[in-house]
Amino acid sequence: MSTCVELKQLEFRWPGAQSALLSIPELTLARGERVILRGASGSGKSTLLSLIAGIHTAGPRQVQVLGHDLAQLSQHQRDRLRANEIGYIFQQFNLLPYLSAVANVTMACQFAPARRARLADADREASARQLLTRLGLTYAQQQQPAQQLSVGQQQRVAAARALLGSPALIIADEPTSALDQGHRDEFIKLLFEACDAQQTTLLFVTHDATLVPLFPRAIELDEINQAVTNV
Ligand SMILES: Nc1ncnc2c1ncn2[C@@H]1O[C@H](COP(=O)(O)OP(=O)(O)OP(=O)(O)O)[C@@H](O)[C@H]1O
């Protein structure tokens, strides 16, 4: 199985900080893997995600995504790689409230030519509708402005937006924190099915330990991060 994300001797310290926040000797995520990354508040989860997404950068060869050494790419190349290959599901969903659910989803491919090219159906809207239907939204709900949907429905729209155009990696940053347990488990099941259908790697980040049994692989940030244990 090929590699999606590879960290090697990752050392990261925020400017002005006294010591490294992250010191991770090695971590590999294979293509198509479903991984939950858990860690206490402030342990560096979001920082690690921002390094994998190329929003911030570490040293040469420390973070590789789909074979690209992010430190060797220009800002523009990193932005392009992110737009084409990484779907992000945010805690607050980041939907545009007045746009319909389906329009929120199609926006994902606006600046991502590779994602557009991978759509099974050349019609972006048709592909977005297929995903939304698979994630359980009716046609009528797909037409509604995002702000008129329930929290659970908005979350499915955010997932469909991240999945459209089959990016190699989905990063989900605390996406279930606003849901009750029943909706939460159902959402994760749907997310797995959608990722499986398109061979997408899922990196799901949370501080909630009760989600761990739902995933085939769990990583405790405190266990792989030597910076924390050395403090
Ligand atoms: N842009 C930044 N500049 C400087 N320091 C930062 C920045 N972002 C985060 N930090 C610091 O890095 C540490 C880890 O923060 P981070 O947000 O990565 O943790 P987290 O595990 O995602 O926390 P939470 O679960 O509360 O969201 C914190 O001490 C924070 O103050």
Ligand as a Chemical Component Dictionary entry (heavy atoms), coordinates in Angstrom:
data_LIG
# 
_chem_comp.id                   LIG 
_chem_comp.type                 NON-POLYMER 
_chem_comp.pdbx_formal_charge   0 
_chem_comp.three_letter_code    LIG 
# 
loop_
_chem_comp_atom.comp_id 
_chem_comp_atom.atom_id 
_chem_comp_atom.alt_atom_id 
_chem_comp_atom.type_symbol 
_chem_comp_atom.charge 
_chem_comp_atom.model_Cartn_x 
_chem_comp_atom.model_Cartn_y 
_chem_comp_atom.model_Cartn_z 
_chem_comp_atom.pdbx_ordinal 
LIG N1  N1  N 0 -0.094 30.413 15.421 1  
LIG C1  C1  C 0 0.491  30.121 16.599 2  
LIG N2  N2  N 0 1.523  30.861 17.051 3  
LIG C2  C2  C 0 2.125  30.557 18.206 4  
LIG N3  N3  N 0 1.754  29.540 19.026 5  
LIG C3  C3  C 0 0.725  28.783 18.635 6  
LIG C4  C4  C 0 0.042  29.024 17.404 7  
LIG N4  N4  N 0 -0.946 28.104 17.277 8  
LIG C5  C5  C 0 -0.882 27.327 18.382 9  
LIG N5  N5  N 0 0.122  27.728 19.189 10 
LIG C6  C6  C 0 0.491  27.110 20.469 11 
LIG O1  O1  O 0 0.769  25.734 20.278 12 
LIG C7  C7  C 0 0.272  24.960 21.360 13 
LIG C8  C8  C 0 -0.603 23.833 20.815 14 
LIG O2  O2  O 0 -1.749 24.390 20.195 15 
LIG P1  P1  P 0 -2.687 23.526 19.239 16 
LIG O3  O3  O 0 -3.816 24.425 18.813 17 
LIG O4  O4  O 0 -1.869 22.894 18.172 18 
LIG O5  O5  O 0 -3.207 22.398 20.239 19 
LIG P2  P2  P 0 -4.467 21.414 20.126 20 
LIG O6  O6  O 0 -4.010 20.091 20.625 21 
LIG O7  O7  O 0 -5.034 21.447 18.745 22 
LIG O8  O8  O 0 -5.484 22.050 21.171 23 
LIG P3  P3  P 0 -7.104 22.030 21.211 24 
LIG O9  O9  O 0 -7.512 20.601 21.381 25 
LIG O10 O10 O 0 -7.396 22.856 22.418 26 
LIG O11 O11 O 0 -7.591 22.646 19.927 27 
LIG C9  C9  C 0 -0.459 25.915 22.286 28 
LIG O12 O12 O 0 0.387  26.197 23.375 29 
LIG C10 C10 C 0 -0.689 27.147 21.447 30 
LIG O13 O13 O 0 -0.621 28.306 22.219 31 
# 
loop_
_chem_comp_bond.comp_id 
_chem_comp_bond.atom_id_1 
_chem_comp_bond.atom_id_2 
_chem_comp_bond.value_order 
_chem_comp_bond.pdbx_ordinal 
LIG N1  C1  SING 1  
LIG C1  N2  SING 2  
LIG C1  C4  DOUB 3  
LIG N2  C2  DOUB 4  
LIG C2  N3  SING 5  
LIG N3  C3  DOUB 6  
LIG C3  C4  SING 7  
LIG C3  N5  SING 8  
LIG C4  N4  SING 9  
LIG N4  C5  DOUB 10 
LIG C5  N5  SING 11 
LIG N5  C6  SING 12 
LIG C6  O1  SING 13 
LIG C6  C10 SING 14 
LIG O1  C7  SING 15 
LIG C7  C8  SING 16 
LIG C7  C9  SING 17 
LIG C8  O2  SING 18 
LIG O2  P1  SING 19 
LIG P1  O3  DOUB 20 
LIG P1  O4  SING 21 
LIG P1  O5  SING 22 
LIG O5  P2  SING 23 
LIG P2  O6  DOUB 24 
LIG P2  O7  SING 25 
LIG P2  O8  SING 26 
LIG O8  P3  SING 27 
LIG P3  O9  DOUB 28 
LIG P3  O10 SING 29 
LIG P3  O11 SING 30 
LIG C9  O12 SING 31 
LIG C9  C10 SING 32 
LIG C10 O13 SING 33 
# 
